[in-house]
Amino acid sequence: MIQVGKKAPDFTAPGFHQGNFVNETLSEHLGKWVLLCFYPGDFTFV
């Protein structure tokens, strides 16, 4: 179960970095601050 203050589970998610679509894995950023932003797709009725 995910809890505040506990280590986040590792996952891979699609992203956009320096003009390219990439797959980012959380474990690639160990020891760094990470900010995850999620929003509904553009032009959707959510």
Order of alpha helices (4+ residues) and beta strands (2+ residues): beta-beta
